[in-house]
Amino acid sequence: MTVWDDLVGQERVSEQLTAAARDADALVTAAAADTPPPGASKMTHAWLFTGPPGAGVTRTARAFAAALQCVSPDRALGGVPGCGFCDGCHTALVGTHADVSTVAAVGSQILVEDMRDTVRKSFTSPANGRWQIILVEDAERLNEKSANAVLKAVEEPAPRTVWLLCAPSIEDVLPTIRSRCRHLNLSTPSVAAVADMLVRREGVEPDVAAAAARATQGHVDRARRLATDPAARARRAAVLKLPQRVEEVGGALKAAQELVDAASEDAKQLAEEVDGKETEELKAALGAAQGGRMPRGTAGVMKDLEDKQKRRRTRTQRDSLDLALTDLTAFYRDVLALQLGSRIALANTDAEDALERLARAGTPEATLRRIEAIAACREALDRNVAPLLAVEAMTMALRSG
């Protein structure tokens, strides 16, 4: 199983990255042997991966990082870099490779403090890998200062450093940065391709795989979670019942509260899993005795960690809400399709009775206003409006149509 096998429906991109990985391998081999590098190369020092949610943008970038670090002996025999089994591939894929640094937004932005050490590392040679790789998962969340730090590093990179930037679209990245990157745009995989992946890779029953792929409309990660996690299916079912609960003011407000509470519970569960471990590891690194007091001068470091964890909890809650709003948008999109007599396949076939009832009871204009209300809620959350206030405004708009 190569690193490319996880890229669902991205054959064109896989071919381009495979060719670049071959050329990158040749460049490193030539440098090690002190021989002239090969001629024209498909490899470059900075890449920008874009694509719609669920297309696997970050997964594609990480697969490319693994291929660049591949140390399989088969490469010398003409094999494709990215075997998926060697130490270089495995550690790059699971995030433990010493020369693959990953930067992701903890809160709504990637701060310059989050980038400083990584940018400094980008100017050093690989410790034991073939390349020094910097993977920025949320390049669209770089603020002005952190984006300028990245720009300086991308303008004058070290010889063996590669930047991999991930964003929803090319417009989400500063023109000065994207002009220095090779751009690869991924497409949404087909429902059939996602369902096939779930059957082959996850052992999911074909009918369950097809339902999950159809419900998520080609979003690979969400389809995998929906097909394998009963709790995810239960949360989605609860969200799809919301349109039937907003007929009264009390029901609309209660539904909003429950939606926000469910997102808060998701954030709390993640915090319980991650925060405690992070805190104990930092205390040990600072030299605190087991159960003892912290050394002098470490209060600021602990405060920084607490602030980071607080930002992450806020983002997790809003990401969970955004997922619910995505399901809700798909529900009303199906209602609109029925009202217009469209032949497009419904995403929520498991809620077809409710879809038909709402389609008969309303008009296409009212459904469009409801979809716009959901979009307005997402925009309000992006502007840091209090989640309960934003969701209550949405449910009241859903009630009035």
C-alpha positions, 0 to 999 in steps of 0.5 A, a space after each residue: 500500500 503506497 502513500 498515494 492509495 489514500 488519495 481518493 479520486 485525485 489521480 491527476 494530482 497523484 501523477 504530478 506529485 509522483 513525478 515530482 517525488 521522483 525528481 526530488 529523489 534524483 536531486 538528493 541522490 545526485 547531491 549525496 554522490 557529488 554529481 551534477 543534478 539532472 536537467 529539468 525537474 518537476 520538483 520545486 521548493 514551495 507547493 500550494 494545495 487547494 480544494 473544497 472541504 473533504 477533498 483531502 488537501 492536507 492528506 495529499 500534502 502529507 502523502 507528498 511529504 512521506 514520498 519525499 522522505 521515503 528511504 525504500 531500497 526499491 527506489 534504486 530499482 526504479 520504484 516510485 518514492 512513497 512505498 508507505 512501509 519504510 521508516 521515512 514514509 511511516 513517521 511522516 504519515 503519523 506525524 513523528 518524523 523529525 524533519 516534517 514540521 506541521 503547523 495548524 491553527 489552534 484558534 481562529 488564526 495562526 499567530 506569528 508566535 506559532 510560526 517563529 520556531 518553525 520558520 527558524 527550523 526551515 533554514 536548517 538542513 535535515 537532521 536525518 531525513 532527505 528534506 526539511 519539510 514544513 507543512 502548514 495545514 491552515 494557510 488561509 488562517 495566517 495573519 499579517 505577521 505570520 504570513 510575512 514570516 512565511 513569505 520571507 522563508 519561501 522567498 529565500 529557502 534553504 536548499 533542502 527545504 520544502 514548504 507545503 501550504 494547504 488552503 481552501 482556495 488560491 484566493 485565501 493565500 496572499 498573492 505574494 506567497 502563492 506566486 512563489 508556490 506551485 499550485 495543485 487544485 484538488 476536486 471533490 471525489 465522486 460519491 462512488 469513489 468515496 464509497 469504494 474507499 470505505 469498503 476497501 480500506 475500512 471494511 464497511 458494508 457496501 450499503 452503509 458506505 454508500 449512505 455515508 458517502 451520499 450523505 457527506 457528498 464526497 467529503 472523505 473524512 466525514 464519510 469515514 467518521 459517519 460510516 464507522 462512528 455510531 455517535 457521529 450518526 446519532 449527532 447527524 440524525 439530531 441535526 436533521 430533526 431540527 427543521 421540524 422543531 422550529 415551528 414554535 418559538 420555544 422549540 426554535 430556542 431550545 433547538 439552538 441551545 441543544 446544538 451549542 451544547 453538543 458542540 461544547 461537549 465535543 470541545 470538552 471531550 477533546 480538551 480532556 483527551 489532549 490538554 491534560 497530557 500536554 500540561 503534564 509533558 510541559 511540567 516535566 520538561 520544565 523540571 517540575 517534580 511529580 505532584 510538586 510545585 513548578 520551578 520559579 520563572 515558569 508561570 509565563 510558559 504555563 499561561 501561554 499553554 493555557 491560552 493556547 488550549 483555550 483557543 483550541 477549545 473555542 475553535 473545536 466548538 465552532 468547527 463542530 457547529 460548522 459541521 452541523 450547519 453543513 448537514 443542515 444546509 444539505 438538508 435544505 438543499 434537498 428540500 429545494 431540489 424536491 420543490 424545483 423538481 430537480 433530478 439531482 440525487 438527494 443526499 439525505 435519503 434517510 430523511 426523505 419523508 421529512 424532506 417531502 413534507 417540508 417541500 410541500 409545506 413551503 416555497 422555493 423562495 422560503 427555502 432559499 431564505 433558510 439556506 441564506 440564514 444558515 450561511 449568515 450564521 456561519 459568517 457570524 461565527 467567523 466574526 466571533 459572535 457568541 455561538 448561542 446568539 448566532 445559532 438562536 438568530 438562525 433557528 428563528 430565521 428558519 422558523 419564519 422562512 
